[in-house]
Amino acid sequence: MKGIVYKSTGSWYTVKDHEGRIYNARIKGRFKLDDITSTNPVTVGDEIEMVIEEGDTSNVIITGISKRRNYINRQSPSNKYQHHIIAANIDQALLICTLREPRTSQGFIDRFLVASEAYHVPAIVLFNKKDLYREKETLLYESWKQMYEGIGYKTILISVEKKEGLAEAQSVLQNKTTLISGHSGVGKSSFINAIIPTFGLKTKEVSGWSGKGLHTTTFAEMFDLPGGGKVIDTPGLREFGIVDISRQELSHYFPEMRLLINDCQFNNCLHVSEPGCAVKSAVENESIHIDRYISYCNILDSINDKSYG
C-alpha cells in the first residue's frame, strides 16, 4: 500500500493513502538514504510503502521510501555535522519575510535562495506585514524587489492582517506542492489560515522584549489546498545553515554569477581577490548588485571545506 507523509513528529508520522484515508505510521527498522547523514530518515512529502499493523487498522508500518524527486535540507540545529531534511518532493519554496516585527535580514533570504538553487527548487520571496511598513520599509522593499526580480525571483507583497495581496499569493500556490518557510513571527501560520480558513492553525504574537518571533509550529506538516495543491508548514527558523555546498560551488547558486563564471581568468576563481574575475568586474559596473556580492562573500566565509569529502 502506498501513501504520502503529511506530518512528522520525530518517531511517529501522519500519512495519507491515495484514497484519502489517514493513518498513524512508524518506521520498521532503519533506512539508508543515499548516504545522507540526516537526523530524520522520513520527512514530509515522502512517498512511502506501508502495511497495516496487525490488530490496529488505524496504524501502519512504513516499510520503504520511494526515490525522492528532490528535497531541501539545512544544517541540524543540534549538530552541525548532521543535516535535517525539511521536506521532499516539492515543486517550489515560498520564503515568508517581514521588514518589521521581526525584520528578516538579506543574509537569511540569500542563504535560503542558495539552498533552493542547490536542490533545484524554484523559490518565491513573499513579504508580509505590509500594513506595518513605514516609508523606510517601503523603500527597502522596492529596492529588494528590483534586486531579486532582476535575477529571476518572484517577489510578492502582502498583508495577511488587512487581507491585501492574498489573491496573487494564492494563484502561485495552485496545483503545486509548496514548502513555506521563514523566521518565527513572520506570519506563516496566519498566512495558511488566510488561504485555508477552515484549518485554524495556532498563531502567536512577536516577543515584545526581543522583537523575535515565537515558535508556534513544532513539526513540519502538509495541508491540502482547496482547488488543488499542497502547502507544507515548517517550524520557524532562527538561522539557515548551508550544507553540502563547497566554497568552489557557491557561485553556481547565485544566478547572476552563474552566467559569468566561465568568463573568469581562472577555472577555480572564488571571485574575491583573483585577477581577471568577471564577477568582480560585474559588481564594479553594477550589473551584479553589491549587496548580493556581499552576501556571497559572507556565505563563502562561513563555509569550511574541511567538512567536505
N, C-alpha and C positions, 0 to 999 in steps of 0.2 A: 504494500500500500504506500502511495506517495503523498507527501504533504509539504507545506511551506512553514518555516518557523516565523511566528508573528511576535513572540516575546521571549527574551532570555533573562532569567533571573540568577544565572550562575550555574546551579545544579539542575534546575527544572526549566522546562520550556513550554510555551503555548504554541501548538501547531494546528494548522487548518488543512483538512484534506480537500481534494478537488471538488467535492460535493458541498463544501462549506461547513462540514462538521468540525467542531473544535475539541481538541484533546490536550490533556496534560502529558508531557513527554519527558523522558530521561534518557541518558546515554547508556548503551551497553558497552562496557569496556572502554578502551581509549582509541582515538582516531589519530592517524598520522596524516597531516595535511600538507603535502608538498614541501616538507621541511620548514614550514612556517613555525617560528618559535612564538606561539601565541598563548595568551592567558585564557583564551576561550576557544575550544575546538569547534563549537557550533555557534552560529551567530544568526541574528535576524536577517531574513531574506534567503537563507539556505533552503534549497530543495532537498528533501530527505526521504529516505526509505524508512518505513516504520512497521511494527507489528503490534497488535493489541495485546496487552498484558493478560495473562490468564486470570480469570476471576474478577476483572475490573475493566469493563468496556470503555470507561472514560479515560483510562491511562494507556499510553503506548510506549514502546521502547524504540529509540532511534537506532537503526542497525546499519545505516550507511548515509553518506552525503554525496550528492551529485557534484560533478565538477563545476566550480564557480565560474560564471561568465566574467565577473570582476569582483573586487572587494575594495574597501578602503579601510586603512588601519592607521593607528597612531602609536606613539611610544606609550607603554604601560605607565600610568601614573605612579605605580608602586615599585616598578623595577625597570630601569632604563634599558636593560639588556633584553627585555621581552616586549612583544607587541600585543596590542589589543585590537582585534578586528571589530570595527564599528558596525558594519553591515555588508551584505553580499548581494550580488545580482541586482544592482541598481542602475537606473537609466540616467540619473543626474543627481547633483548635490545642490541644495539650497542653503546658503550660509546667511543666517539672520544676524544683522548687525544693528547697532544703535550708536548715535553720535552724542547722546546724553542719557544718563541714568540707566545703565552704565555706558561709558564710551568704549567702543571697540577700536583697538589700535590697527593701524595699517599693517603692522608686522604680523598680527594674528591673521588678518584676511589673506595676506600673501602666503603665509605658511599653509593655510587651508587650500589655497588655489594650487600651490606646488604639489601638495598631496593628491589633489584631484587630477591634475595633469599626469602625475606619475602612475596613477591607477586607471587612466583613460576614462575618467568620469567627468562629463561636462558639468561646469559649475555656474551657478547664478548667485549674484550678491544682492540680497534684499535688505533694505534699510527700513527699520521700524521706528515708531515713536516720532513720526513727522510732526505731530501736534506739539511736541516739546521743543522743537528746533527754534532757536533764535537766529538772527542774521548770520552770526558766526558759523553755526552748524549748517545753515542752508548753503552758504558759500562753500564750505568744506565738502558737502555732498555734491554740489555741482562740479567741483574740481575733481573729486574721485570718480564721479560718473563719467566725465570726459576721459579720464585716465584709463579706467577699466574698460569702458566700451571701445576705446581706441585700440585695445589689444584683443578685442573679441568677446569680452564677458558682458552678459546682460546684467543691468542693474535695475532694480525696482524700488520705488519709494512709497511706503505705505504708513498708515496709522491704523493699527488694529482698534485702538480706543475710539477713534472717530469713524471707523469703517471706510477709510479712504484708500483707494488703490487695490482693494481686495480682488476686484474682478480681473485685473491684469495678472495678479499673482495666481489666482485660481486657474486661469487659462494656460499658464505654463506647466501646471501640475497635471492637467487632464491626461488620462491614459498612460501615465508614466509612473514608475516607482522612484520616489524622490526621497533621498536622505536629507533630513532637516537638522542643522547643527548650529552652534553658536555658543557664546558665553551664557552662563546663568543670568537670568534677569532681562534678556533681550526680547522676550515675549514669544518663545517657541510654542509653549502650551496654549497661550492666548490666541496665537495665530491659528493653531489647529482647531481650537474651539470655534473660531470665527468661520473657518471653511467647512467644518463638520460640527454644526451646533449641537447635535444630539449626543456628543461624546462627553462633554463636561470634564475635561482634564483639570486637575488641581493647578492653581497658579499661586504665586507669592509675590509680594512687593520686593523691590530692591532694598537691600540693607541700607538704612539711612547713615549709619556711622562710617561705613566703608565705601558706599557707592557701588558695591558689587552685588551681583545677583545672588539669590538664594536658590539652592538646588530644589527642584520640585519633581523632576523625572529621575528615578533612581536607575532604571534599566531601559535599554532600547526597546521600543515597541512599534509595530507596524499597524496601520489602520487603513481600511478600505475607504476610498473617496466616493461620494455619491456621483454616479455617472461614469465611473471608471478611473482607475489609477489607484496608487497607494502612496502613503507618506510614512516615513519612519522617524518617529520622535526619539531623540537621543538625550542622554544626560548633558547638562551644561558643562562646557569645557573651560577650565581655568586657563589652560595653555594648550598648544598643539605641537607635540614633539614630532619632528620629522624622522622617519625610519626608512631604512633600505635605500637611501639616496647618498651616493658618494659626492665628494666635492667636484669631481670631474663631470658628473652627470647633471648637477644642479641647473646649469644654464639651459639645459634642454627642456626644463619645465617652466621656463619663463618664455611665453610665446614670442614676445618681441625680440628676445635674444636668440631664440632657436633659428630664426630666419637669417642670422648673421654669422653664426659660429664658424661656418665653413669659409668665411672671408678673413678670419684671423690669420696672422702670420704663422702661428704655431698651432699644431693639432691639439696640444694639451693645454691650451690657453685657459686660464681661470678668470680672465678679464679684470685683473686687479692691477698688476704692475708690469705686465708683459708689453714689449714694444709691438707695434703693428696690430693692435687689437681693434677689430671692427666694432665690438660692443662699446668700448670706451669712446671711440670716435662718435658713435651714435648718441651717447649720453652728452657729449660735448656739443653736438649740433642739435640737441633736444629732440631727436626723433625717438629716443628712449627717455622716459620720464626719470628725472633724477631721483625721485622718491622710490621708484621701483628698483633702481640700481642700488640705492642704499639698503633696501630690504634684501636684495640679493646678497650684498656683502655681509649683512648681519647674519643671514641664514648660513652663508658659507663659513663664517667664523664659528658657528655653533656645531658644525659637522666635524666629527672626529673620525677620520678614515681608519684609525686603528681598530674600530669596532666592526669593520667590514672584512669579508674574506675569511 
